[in-house]
């Protein structure tokens, strides 16, 4: 299996410094203000959210396929919460919200498969020390 890489460079102090994150297909700035306030740029938690949303969507698609259902669309949002924890900060929860169009499935079966996908998604497994919630909706 391939090894995926990303990099980051930070220059300066925590509050006044600035950095750049580099992924294979994207490069963007980050700063204290983009992480702890509402300034422009990205932050590590946003990238974790993107990774989790993408991974969960693929895991759900795979689990649905294995159960004999063909999803037409799966749209997932992950909200990562960063809180003050002790003397520092920590990611305290991730809320997954997914909306899927899956012909021929009832809600009970969809909820069961979505819960399994959440438990088996590689990013969920990597982040298992964090509370992860899931709101899964079927749409037409």
N, C-alpha and C positions, 0 to 999 in steps of 0.2 A: 504494500500500500504506500502511496506517496506521503511524504512529510510536507506539511504546509507551513509556510513561514510568513511572518509579518515582522516589521521592525518599527522602532520608535526612537526618536532622539529628543532630548530635553535640554534646553540651554537656559541657564540662570536659576534664580531662586524659585521656591515654590510659588509664591504669589505674583512675582513680576516676570517670571520666566515664560517661555513659549516652547512649543514642541511641534513635531511633525510625526504623524503615523503613516506608515507605508504598507499597503497591501499590494498584491500582484496587479490588481486593476484599479487601484485608487490610492491617492495620497491626499492628506488633509491636515489642517492645523488643529492643535488642541492647546488649552491653557487652563490655568486655575479657574478663570471665569467661565469657561465652557464646561468645566467639570462640576464646580460647586455653586455656580450661579446660573444665569440664563443667557450667557453670551453666545455668540456664534462660534462655529467650529464643532468639533466632535469631542468625544471622551471615551475612555476605556469601557465604561458601562454601556454606552450606546452600541459599541462594536460587539460586546457580549450579547446584547439584545438582538442585534441583527443575526449573529451566529445562531442563537437559540431559536429564533423565529424560522430561519431557513432550515435548520436541522429538524425541528419538530415537524414542519410542513412535509419534508421528505419522508420522515419516519411514519407520519400518518398516511401518506400516500402508499407507502410500502405495506403497512399493516392492513389497509383497506384492500389493496390488491390481493394480498395473501388470503384474506377472508372472502374473496370472490366479488368484490365491489370495485368499480372503476370511477374514481373521483374525476369530476370535470374541473373543479377549481378548489383550491385550499388557500385561504388568505389568513396569515397569522401575524399578530402583533405581540411582541414581548416587551414588557415594561420592567426595567431593572431599577430597584430602589437601593440607593446608597444612603446610609445613615451614619451618624456619629455613634461609634461603639467604643466605649472606654476612652482611651487617650487618642484613638485614631478613628478610622472610618471602615465600614464594611458593607458588602452587599448583603442585605438582609432578606430580600425576597425578589422573586421574579413572577410576574403574572402573565401567563400566556392566554391570549384570546384568539380563538380561531373560528372562522366561518367557512363552511365547506358546502359544496354542491355535489351530492353523491346520489345518483339515481338508484332507486330500489332498496334503500336502507331505511330502517326505522330509527327513531331517536335513541332508544335504549341500546341497540346494537352499536350505533355510532358512538355513544358515550363510552361504552365498554372498550371499543377499539381505540378511541382517542386517549383514554386513560392508559392503555397499554403502550401506545406510541409515546406518551409523555415519559413513562417509566423507562422505556428502552431507547429513547433518543440519546445518541452519544454525548451531546452537550448537556442534557439533563443529568446523565450519569456523572459527568465531570463536575457538575455543580450541585451534587446531592447534599452538600452541607448547608445549602440555602433552601428556604421554603419556596416551593414552586407550586403555584396554583394554575388551574386550567378552567377556562370557560369555553365550551365547545358548542357551536350552533350549526344546525343544518339550515341551508337556504335553498330556495328553488332554483 
